[in-house]
Amino acid sequence: MSDVDDSRSAGVPRITWGQEGYAAWMGLALAEAGRAAGSGDVPIGAVVIGPGGDVVGRGRNVREERADPTGHAEVVALREAGETLGEWRLEGCTLVVTLEPCAMCAGASVLARVDRIVFGAWDEKAGACGSVWDLPRDRRALHRPEVVGGVREEECGRLLLDFFRPRRLDAHVSGESWPPEGP
C-alpha cells in the first residue's frame, strides 16, 4: 500500500505514518518556515496531523511579527489544532516541525498529549527532544510521545543556516555580536 492517497479533494494528500509520510508532511512544515522567514522571524514551521491523517493545525514562528515570546511554530500549530478539534487533548495527533522543539515546545507537546513528535534538524543548543534535554521521554512525564528526529534534516538545517548567515556576517562587519546580547 502506498503512503500517499492523492484522491483527496482538499489538495493535500493523505499520508500514512512512516518515513515517506513524515517526509511529505515535513514539506508542509517547510512551507510554513518559509512564511516565517518572509516576515523576519526565524524560519521554523510546524503542522499538526490529526488522527485521520488530515492537517488540523499549522504554525510558523511569529515572535518578531507579533512581539510574542511564546510565538514558536509548535505552539501556534498546537493552538490551532486544539481550536480545530475543539479539544486540548491532541491524542492521536502528530506534531511535525522543522527544528527539534525547545523546552517550552516539547513541554507543550507533552501536555497536549500528542502521540508523536517528528522533527527535521537537531538543535544542539536548545533542543529538548534528545539534544540538550529529553522532555518527551523523561520517565517522570505523565505522557511520553514517540519522537522521530532527522526527517529531511539537511533541508531543514540549510533553511536556518541560510537565514542566519547574512545576519552573522552583518554583525561581524559592524563589530556587533550575534545573536545580540541582552541588557
NUKELO-763087 format. One line per 2 residues: number of its first residue (from 0); for each residue x negated, y negated, z negated of N, C-alpha, C. Coordinates in Angstrom, 3 decimals. Each point is the difference from the previous one (the first is absolute). Layout:
<recs>
NUM) X:Y:Z:X:Y:Z:X:Y:Z | ...
</recs>
This chain:
<recs>
0) -0.842:1.184:0.000:0.842:-1.184:0.000:-0.883:-1.241:0.000 | 0.323:-0.961:0.802:-0.752:-1.246:0.082:0.257:-0.864:-1.221
2) -0.997:-0.816:-0.346:0.170:-0.932:-1.107:0.806:-1.221:0.403 | 0.242:-0.186:1.289:0.694:-1.198:0.461:1.281:0.388:0.722
4) 1.094:-0.674:-0.335:1.276:0.188:0.667:0.382:-1.353:0.582 | -0.211:-0.184:1.317:0.238:-1.290:0.640:1.464:-0.237:0.355
6) 0.914:0.831:-0.456:1.400:-0.144:0.377:0.734:-1.055:-0.821 | -0.653:-0.575:-0.998:0.679:-0.978:-0.852:0.250:-1.281:0.767
8) 1.181:-0.559:-0.181:0.379:-1.202:0.736:-0.598:-1.267:-0.586 | -0.480:0.044:-1.234:-0.538:-1.202:-0.643:-1.334:-0.424:0.596
10) -0.603:0.833:0.845:-1.264:-0.363:0.611:-1.206:0.385:-0.825 | 0.212:0.462:-1.229:-1.106:0.454:-0.830:0.115:1.513:-0.088
12) -1.033:0.716:0.447:0.094:1.455:-0.032:0.088:0.532:-1.422 | 0.787:1.034:-0.171:0.085:0.668:-1.301:-1.164:0.968:-0.056
14) -0.801:-0.129:-1.024:-1.214:0.793:-0.095:0.052:0.843:-1.258 | -0.327:1.260:0.142:-0.045:0.871:-1.164:-1.382:-0.105:-0.627
16) -0.125:0.541:-1.207:-1.245:-0.143:-0.741:-1.101:0.861:0.590 | -1.190:-0.469:-0.139:-1.195:0.642:0.517:-0.905:-1.071:0.573
18) -1.212:0.359:0.349:-0.971:-1.000:0.449:0.473:-0.810:1.199 | 0.670:0.631:0.959:0.502:-0.763:1.156:1.063:-1.000:-0.435
20) 0.864:0.413:-0.899:1.025:-0.902:-0.514:-0.601:-1.143:-0.780 | -0.970:0.313:-0.846:-0.657:-1.055:-0.773:-0.647:-1.017:0.934
22) -0.664:0.478:1.038:-0.680:-0.900:0.939:1.000:-0.893:0.728 | 1.132:0.549:0.379:1.015:-0.796:0.696:0.584:-1.061:-0.926
24) 0.314:0.377:-1.236:0.534:-0.984:-0.938:-1.044:-1.052:-0.348 | -1.282:0.397:-0.006:-1.056:-0.976:-0.270:-0.018:-1.064:1.090
26) 0.386:0.367:1.214:0.096:-0.991:1.073:0.984:-1.105:-0.344 | 1.104:0.351:-0.650:0.971:-1.015:-0.425:-0.585:-0.876:-1.105
28) -0.737:0.607:-0.917:-0.643:-0.771:-1.065:-1.062:-0.932:0.584 | -0.733:0.466:1.002:-0.999:-0.848:0.661:0.655:-1.196:0.684
30) 1.177:0.200:0.569:0.723:-1.121:0.620:0.365:-1.040:-1.057 | 0.424:0.453:-1.172:0.297:-0.922:-1.100:-1.267:-0.732:-0.438
32) -1.115:0.708:-0.037:-1.275:-0.623:-0.378:-0.371:-1.104:0.977 | 0.239:0.224:1.278:-0.269:-1.029:1.003:0.826:-1.249:-0.232
34) 1.231:0.178:-0.429:0.860:-1.150:-0.309:-0.549:-0.778:-1.197 | -0.554:0.706:-0.978:-0.582:-0.670:-1.174:-1.180:-0.867:0.420
36) -0.866:0.544:0.830:-1.170:-0.760:0.457:0.429:-1.241:0.760 | 1.068:0.114:0.769:0.504:-1.133:0.771:0.468:-1.155:-0.864
38) 0.341:0.289:-1.258:0.444:-1.068:-0.901:-1.084:-0.383:-1.008 | -1.220:0.499:0.211:-1.116:-0.366:-0.868:-0.192:0.880:-1.210
40) 0.814:1.034:-0.131:-0.149:0.929:-1.118:-0.927:1.146:0.381 | -0.551:0.657:-0.998:-0.839:1.171:0.238:0.840:1.031:0.753
42) -0.533:0.557:1.096:0.799:0.901:0.845:0.202:1.389:-0.596 | 0.965:0.080:-0.879:0.412:1.281:-0.570:1.489:0.132:0.262
44) 0.402:1.158:0.503:1.399:0.247:0.302:0.452:1.316:-0.596 | 1.301:0.114:-0.222:0.559:1.206:-0.604:1.396:0.267:0.535
46) 0.370:1.260:0.006:1.375:0.412:0.280:0.376:1.075:-1.014 | 1.282:0.062:-0.307:0.528:1.070:-0.840:0.891:0.846:0.887
48) -0.283:1.283:0.007:0.766:0.956:0.793:0.970:0.708:-0.936 | 1.279:-0.031:0.361:1.022:0.622:-0.828:-0.003:1.510:0.119
50) 0.793:0.662:-0.821:0.057:1.460:0.003:0.356:0.602:1.355 | 0.769:-0.722:0.814:0.391:0.500:1.310:-0.972:-0.338:1.113
52) -1.097:-0.672:-0.320:-0.995:-0.345:1.007:0.187:-1.369:0.616 | 0.939:-0.789:-0.508:0.234:-1.346:0.522:-0.801:-1.022:-0.793
54) -0.354:-1.102:0.642:-0.650:-1.105:-0.700:1.064:-0.708:-0.835 | -0.219:-0.063:-1.314:0.957:-0.665:-0.888:-0.580:-1.271:-0.611
56) -1.289:-0.226:0.202:-0.633:-1.213:-0.505:-1.253:-0.322:0.783 | -0.211:-1.283:0.237:-1.209:-0.482:0.675:-0.568:-1.133:-0.832
58) -1.316:-0.103:0.004:-0.622:-1.090:-0.737:-1.367:-0.336:0.550 | -0.395:-1.226:-0.247:-1.337:-0.474:0.349:-0.422:-0.936:-1.111
60) -1.284:-0.223:-0.122:-0.463:-0.944:-1.011:0.601:-1.367:0.263 | 0.542:-0.616:-1.044:0.590:-1.342:0.097:-0.466:-0.884:-1.159
62) -1.122:0.337:-0.600:-0.483:-0.782:-1.151:-0.269:-1.449:0.380 | -0.689:-0.223:1.104:-0.308:-1.367:0.434:1.256:-0.705:0.502
64) 0.736:0.696:0.849:1.193:-0.585:0.619:1.032:-0.446:-1.032 | 0.195:0.807:-1.042:1.038:-0.288:-1.001:-0.565:-0.457:-1.350
66) -1.317:-0.125:-0.092:-0.650:-0.329:-1.279:0.496:0.952:-1.094 | 0.041:1.289:0.330:0.538:1.032:-0.882:-1.117:0.970:-0.378
68) -0.445:-0.008:-1.247:-1.076:0.908:-0.390:0.372:1.478:0.115 | 1.281:0.319:0.020:0.427:1.394:0.165:0.377:0.310:1.444
70) -0.276:-0.895:0.914:0.408:0.162:1.392:-0.879:0.947:0.796 | -0.276:1.165:-0.566:-0.760:1.026:0.712:0.947:0.775:0.915
72) -0.535:0.519:1.076:0.804:0.718:0.995:0.826:1.119:-0.628 | -0.615:0.759:-0.899:0.692:1.130:-0.613:1.197:-0.455:-0.818
74) -0.185:-1.045:-0.795:1.087:-0.502:-0.851:1.146:-0.519:0.863 | -0.338:-0.729:1.062:1.028:-0.521:0.913:0.779:1.163:0.621
76) -0.710:1.033:0.457:0.655:1.155:0.631:0.841:0.786:-1.005 | -0.508:0.187:-1.210:0.766:0.721:-1.026:1.271:-0.754:-0.367
78) -0.094:-1.324:-0.110:1.197:-0.804:-0.306:1.052:0.157:1.098 | -0.446:-0.090:1.248:0.949:0.130:1.111:0.620:1.397:0.021
80) -0.799:1.017:-0.285:0.530:1.369:-0.024:1.063:0.147:-1.083 | -0.253:-0.569:-1.171:0.993:0.052:-1.071:1.297:-0.670:0.403
82) -0.120:-1.157:0.651:1.196:-0.711:0.470:0.729:0.814:1.066 | -0.751:0.570:0.935:0.602:0.785:1.082:0.748:1.210:-0.544
84) -0.623:0.695:-0.944:0.588:1.226:-0.539:0.957:-0.259:-1.160 | -0.007:-1.228:-0.532:0.857:-0.312:-1.140:-0.404:0.748:-1.254
86) -1.291:0.254:-0.126:-0.495:0.834:-1.099:-1.459:-0.335:-0.249 | -0.389:-0.183:-1.259:-1.409:-0.271:-0.291:-0.835:1.273:-0.010
88) 0.645:1.125:-0.220:-0.713:1.280:0.042:-0.144:0.404:1.465 | -1.205:-0.012:0.481:-0.241:0.293:1.419:-0.454:1.444:0.183
90) 0.674:0.900:-0.701:-0.315:1.420:0.103:0.252:0.473:1.427 | -0.909:0.806:0.499:0.100:0.482:1.371:-0.634:-0.936:1.007
92) -0.479:-1.148:-0.455:-0.601:-0.996:0.898:-1.519:0.112:0.016 | -0.573:-0.506:1.073:-1.451:-0.060:0.160:-0.408:-1.430:0.284
94) -0.990:-0.490:-0.732:-0.588:-1.310:0.254:-1.206:0.200:0.907 | -0.025:-0.713:1.122:-1.124:0.055:0.943:-0.603:-1.392:0.049
96) -1.297:-0.123:-0.301:-0.642:-1.311:-0.101:-1.401:0.053:0.606 | -0.424:-1.104:0.573:-1.271:-0.032:0.727:-1.229:0.023:-0.896
98) 0.117:-0.410:-1.258:-1.126:-0.003:-0.937:0.416:0.705:-1.282 | -0.915:0.744:-0.582:0.258:0.667:-1.274:0.611:-0.996:-0.988
100) 1.127:0.332:-0.599:0.657:-0.926:-0.922:-0.867:-0.380:-1.199 | 0.164:-1.251:-0.432:-0.650:-0.500:-1.210:0.762:0.544:-1.211
102) -0.445:-0.373:-1.198:0.651:0.488:-1.219:1.471:-0.415:-0.067 | 0.294:-1.258:0.365:1.388:-0.463:-0.044:0.873:0.822:0.956
104) -0.475:0.189:1.210:0.809:0.678:1.020:0.093:1.498:-0.243 | -1.082:0.608:-0.470:0.058:1.420:-0.353:0.967:0.193:-1.162
106) -0.068:-0.902:-0.988:0.925:0.077:-1.130:1.441:-0.183:0.422 | 0.243:-0.961:0.891:1.362:-0.222:0.498:0.508:1.232:0.738
108) -0.871:0.656:0.750:0.386:1.204:0.744:0.357:1.135:-0.948 | -0.798:0.159:-1.047:0.288:1.027:-1.004:1.329:-0.306:-0.686
110) 0.187:-1.260:-0.407:1.234:-0.373:-0.696:1.227:0.086:0.905 | -0.193:-0.200:1.304:1.105:0.130:0.954:0.286:1.463:0.323
112) -0.878:0.868:-0.454:0.152:1.451:0.170:-0.044:0.457:1.452 | -0.840:-0.644:0.811:-0.175:0.500:1.364:-0.621:1.392:-0.079
114) 0.299:0.829:0.976:-0.555:1.353:0.019:-1.440:0.029:0.487 | -0.349:-0.972:0.853:-1.293:0.072:0.674:-0.508:-1.403:0.291
116) -1.318:-0.175:-0.138:-0.686:-1.225:0.407:-1.001:0.400:1.075 | 0.132:-0.598:1.174:-0.911:0.254:1.118:-0.697:-1.315:0.302
118) -1.332:-0.001:0.023:-0.698:-1.244:0.304:-1.105:0.218:1.017 | -0.434:-1.112:0.594:-1.030:0.037:1.032:-1.393:-0.132:-0.570
120) -0.473:-1.233:-0.163:-1.362:-0.258:-0.462:-0.096:0.129:-1.518 | -1.121:0.528:-0.458:-0.291:0.066:-1.428:-0.440:-1.376:-0.470
122) 0.326:-0.350:-1.240:-0.402:-1.277:-0.590:-0.954:0.278:-1.157 | -1.293:-0.046:0.306:-1.026:0.343:-0.984:-0.133:-1.035:-1.113
124) 0.629:-1.171:0.149:-0.098:-1.051:-1.020:1.209:-0.045:-0.927 | 1.178:0.316:0.517:1.208:-0.150:-0.818:1.024:1.106:0.216
126) -0.366:1.063:0.684:0.943:1.076:0.286:0.416:0.755:-1.253 | 1.274:0.304:-0.091:0.525:0.681:-1.185:0.666:1.325:0.340
128) -0.392:0.583:1.145:0.507:1.328:0.373:-1.163:0.961:0.226 | -1.103:-0.235:-0.708:-1.133:0.899:0.090:-1.357:-0.668:0.064
130) -0.087:-1.229:0.496:-1.306:-0.650:0.137:-0.544:-0.508:-1.329 | 0.691:-0.929:-0.620:-0.426:-0.579:-1.274:0.804:0.624:-1.135
132) 1.293:0.044:0.166:0.909:0.639:-0.945:0.814:1.023:0.777 | 0.755:0.808:-0.724:0.877:0.975:0.649:1.322:0.063:-0.763
134) 0.738:-1.105:0.069:1.255:-0.099:-0.754:1.038:1.044:0.392 | 0.207:0.275:1.295:1.059:0.959:0.344:-0.249:1.414:-0.522
136) -1.256:0.365:-0.188:-0.295:1.363:-0.448:-0.426:0.064:-1.460 | 0.187:-1.083:-0.725:-0.332:-0.020:-1.422:0.941:0.949:-0.733
138) -0.549:0.885:-0.775:0.816:1.016:-0.678:0.999:-0.608:-0.976 | -0.227:-1.253:-0.409:0.909:-0.669:-0.937:1.196:-0.640:0.696
140) -0.055:-0.106:1.318:1.091:-0.634:0.751:1.262:0.857:-0.068 | 1.141:-0.668:-0.060:1.274:0.715:-0.038:0.376:0.566:1.361
142) -0.579:-0.556:1.039:0.264:0.451:1.369:-1.330:-0.004:0.739 | -0.280:1.054:0.744:-1.271:0.097:0.714:0.242:0.304:1.478
144) 0.019:-1.052:0.833:0.197:0.232:1.431:-1.223:0.639:0.644 | 0.239:0.691:1.078:-1.086:0.513:0.831:-0.716:-1.199:0.621
146) -1.313:0.092:0.163:-0.778:-1.075:0.616:-0.761:0.565:1.187 | 0.125:-0.681:1.150:-0.728:0.369:1.213:-0.752:-1.238:0.458
148) -1.321:0.064:0.039:-0.800:-1.153:0.402:-0.749:0.240:1.293 | -0.455:-1.082:0.610:-0.836:0.087:1.187:0.745:0.167:1.312
150) 1.294:-0.288:0.040:0.776:0.127:1.235:-0.275:-1.222:0.875 | -0.549:0.233:1.172:-0.409:-1.078:0.914:-0.928:-0.977:-0.731
152) -0.867:0.576:-0.798:-0.878:-0.760:-0.888:-0.853:-1.024:0.740 | -0.623:0.403:1.080:-0.884:-0.913:0.726:0.767:-1.208:0.536
154) 1.161:0.244:0.569:0.821:-1.081:0.552:0.468:-0.964:-1.096 | 0.417:0.560:-1.124:0.453:-0.834:-1.121:-1.157:-0.813:-0.572
156) -1.148:0.628:-0.145:-1.171:-0.696:-0.521:-0.497:-1.084:0.934 | 0.037:0.277:1.293:-0.460:-0.974:0.998:0.854:-1.266:-0.051
158) 1.291:0.145:-0.191:0.890:-1.161:-0.090:-0.429:-0.924:-1.146 | -0.354:0.588:-1.125:-0.451:-0.790:-1.150:-1.367:-0.634:0.258
160) -0.914:0.777:0.565:-1.329:-0.550:0.310:0.102:-1.165:0.970 | 0.813:0.155:1.022:0.165:-1.069:0.993:0.622:-1.249:-0.614
162) 0.832:0.172:-1.005:0.621:-1.137:-0.679:-1.012:-0.734:-0.882 | -0.783:0.754:-0.766:-0.900:-0.627:-0.969:-1.329:-0.470:0.585
164) -0.473:0.631:1.052:-1.316:-0.357:0.548:-0.141:-1.494:0.282 | 0.889:-0.628:0.764:-0.189:-1.433:0.267:0.116:-0.856:-1.262
166) 0.797:0.412:-0.947:0.135:-0.762:-1.240:-1.290:0.051:-0.810 | -0.622:1.161:-0.022:-1.266:0.132:-0.723:-1.103:-0.768:0.711
168) -0.012:0.040:1.321:-1.007:-0.753:0.757:0.169:-1.492:-0.214 | 1.242:-0.484:0.048:0.264:-1.425:-0.229:-0.444:-0.409:-1.403
170) 0.276:0.834:-0.991:-0.382:-0.309:-1.373:-1.519:-0.017:-0.138 | -0.672:0.936:0.667:-1.461:0.068:-0.060:-0.627:-1.245:0.624
172) 0.505:-0.410:1.142:-0.525:-1.174:0.699:0.200:-1.259:-0.836 | 1.139:-0.104:-0.679:0.295:-1.204:-0.785:-0.592:0.057:-1.411
174) -0.610:1.132:-0.365:-0.593:0.130:-1.324:0.979:0.421:-1.075 | 1.239:0.276:0.372:1.006:0.455:-0.959:-0.115:1.505:-0.168
176) 0.603:0.506:-1.055:0.038:1.449:-0.176:1.339:0.522:0.508 | -0.005:1.237:0.458:1.245:0.649:0.416:0.023:1.381:-0.601
178) 1.061:0.373:-0.658:1.204:-0.793:-0.200:-0.264:-1.172:-0.936 | 0.842:-1.034:0.068:-0.202:-1.174:-0.858:0.001:0.400:-1.471
180) -0.869:-0.636:-0.760:-0.066:0.296:-1.429:1.069:-0.783:-0.730 | 0.469:0.556:-1.103:1.033:-0.656:-0.797:-0.539:-1.190:-0.774
182) 0.887:-0.706:-0.711:-0.404:-1.199:-0.758:-0.971:0.313:-1.117
</recs>
